[in-house]
Every structure is written in structure tokens, then in C-alpha cells.
Amino acid sequence: MPGSKQRRYDWLTFTSDYGLDDVFVGVCKGVVAQIAPHVRIIDVCHQITAQDVEQGATSLATAIGYLPVAVHLALVDPMHPGLARGVVVETTDGSLLVGPDNGLLSLAWEERGGVKRAVEVVNAELWRETVHRTFRGRDMFAPVAAHLAAGVDVVDVGPLIDADSLVRLAARSVVVDDDHVHAEVSVVDHFGNVSLNVTRGDLEAAGIIFGDTVELRCNGQTMQVPFTATYGEVPRGRLTLCEDSFRAVMLAVNAGHASRELRVARGEPIVIARLPQAAAGSRFGG
């Protein structure tokens, strides 16, 4: 067992696509507890759509600004066309991101100030004795994360690798075209709210401000909706464009389910257009 000791981490965060219907999450947390019984675990999200690396990356990056400096274990690990190498990425603030090198960690490390150093996970002394190819989370990644939390040095996990060789996901850019904003669905949450890759600043660049009515085009539909600070500003059952709690623009139905009403899912395009406000409909009143 490597003997060099560095800082211990009191916190380990866990993000995955394992869901909550099976034992996978509990088993991984049990492995961590056996190696680092002092560590406290924060479950960030385990309802990432199966094998959806981009959703996992977006969710982790959204949450990580609210999480402590910690070991951040992230597991969305599809096997096609092959298994990604395992990596540990140390960020400039001292956080350690542990997971497959498939882009899953890339948005989060930018939120933590960028990469300080990175290593490949190759030291089998830190893994469970038997590693099953379909459950590397239990047999490789969780033990490595636990050992790091217990004070094992990053360089004992494996050789240093060039940060430029790490897989990065390209950020989905919004396009502002005069009075139109071309966006896409980034997240559909538990309540059916549809968050977009758009900020209020993007809408303001198209001349759209709170209180305006906009034209919305998605999934073959065209409709007029208000742009409000919260969904509570429209009557129950009404659709509105507003800000979510992370300052992204979202579509929401007050006491309803926007994604079902709009029939949209993550990744689908949406166009938001400014309307002359004197001509905009007023059917969203009380």
C-alpha cells in the first residue's frame, strides 16, 4: 500500500446514474465507509439518465459551487465504444474529482478554478481485489476516492497525465440573433421544469426583459408566454418563462409539468423571440 500521506478530506460527494431502486449507491458508499470511516458523504444526484455523460457533467457543475472542498466521486460510465480510463483531477482550490475520463468531470473542474494536476487511475493496490468491468464504480473508483479522502497522495493513484489530454465536453452555446434567442433544453428536473442553456443576460441582449411577452417555438409549436421573475407570477396551470434557482432561464407551469405540456426533453432546440409588446397577447392574466 502506498505510504505517502497528504491532507485528509472530511467530505466526499457522490454523483451517479445508478438510480435509487437498486443497491448500487449503498454498496459504493459501504466501500467508502470501510476505507475512510471518518468521511461524510453528500449524495448530489443519482437520477442522472442512464449513461448520459453530458447530463451528469452539467448536473455536477451546477451543484459543485455549493459543495465543500472535497473528494468528488462522479460515476456515469458507459462502455461504448470502450471503457474510458479512470482519472483523478486536482483543481486549484484543492478539490479532487474522481471518475472516468469521458468529459463527465470537465465542466466541474472549470467551476473549481481549473486543473492543477491530473493522474490516471492505475494503482491496483488501491482497488478491491476483484474488479468487474461493469461495476468499476464499486471496485475501482469508490475505493480510490476513499483512499484519497483518507490521505493517500494523488500521485500514488497513478502517473501524472497532461491536462490537455483530458476529455472535455464543449459547452452548448446560446445564439442571440437580433431579437431571437436560439437555445436548447439543458435540464428537465423532478418537477417537470425545463431549464435552458440561457441566462437572463442572453434574453436582455435580444431586447427581452421581465414583464415582456415572448414568442416560443419548440417541438412544432408556436405560442406566446410571459417572461416573469418566478412561475408564481402566473395563474395555476399557466406556462411562463422565468429564472430557476441557479439563474438559468427555464420554462415552468405553475403547479404543473412543463416538459409534459411542451413534449420536450433534454437537448431539444427552442427559439425565444421578442414580440412588439403592444401586439403581444394578454391571455396570461388572472
C-alpha positions, 0 to 999 in steps of 0.5 A: 500500500502506498505510504505517502500521506497528504491532507485528509478530506472530511467530505466526499460527494457522490454523483451517479446514474445508478438510480435509487431502486437498486443497491448500487449507491449503498454498496459504493458508499459501504466501500467508502465507509470501510476505507475512510470511516471518518468521511461524510458523504453528500449524495448530489444526484443519482437520477442522472439518465442512464449513461448520459455523460453530458447530463451528469457533467452539467448536473455536477457543475451546477451543484459543485459551487455549493459543495465543500472542498472535497473528494468528488466521486462522479460515476456515469460510465458507459462502455461504448465504444470502450471503457474510458480510463479512470482519472483523478483531477486536482483543481486549484482550490484543492478539490479532487474529482474522481471518475472516468475520463469521458468529459463527465468531470470537465465542466466541474473542474472549470467551476473549481478554478481549473486543473492543477494536476491530473493522474490516471487511475492505475494503482491496483493496490488501491482497488478491491481485489476483484474488479468487474468491468461493469461495476468499476464504480464499486471496485475501482473508483469508490475505493480510490476516492476513499483512499484519497479522502483518507490521505493517500497522495494523488500521485500514488493513484497513478502517473501524472497525465497532461491536462490537455489530454483530458476529455472535455465536453464543449459547452452548448452555446446560446445564439442571440440573433437580433431579437431571437434567442436560439437555445436548447433544453439543458435540464428537465428536473423532478418537477417537470421544469425545463431549464435552458442553456440561457441566462437572463443576460442572453434574453436582455441582449435580444431586447427581452426583459421581465414583464415582456411577452415572448414568442416560443417555438419548440417541438412544432409549436408556436405560442406566446408566454410571459417572461416573469421573475418566478412561475408564481407570477402566473395563474395555476396551470399557466406556462411562463418563462422565468429564472430557476434557482441557479439563474438559468432561464427555464420554462415552468407551469405553475403547479404543473409539468412543463416538459409534459405540456411542451413534449420536450426533453433534454437537448431539444432546440427552442427559439425565444423571440421578442414580440412588439409588446403592444401586439403581444397577447394578454391571455396570461392574466388572472 
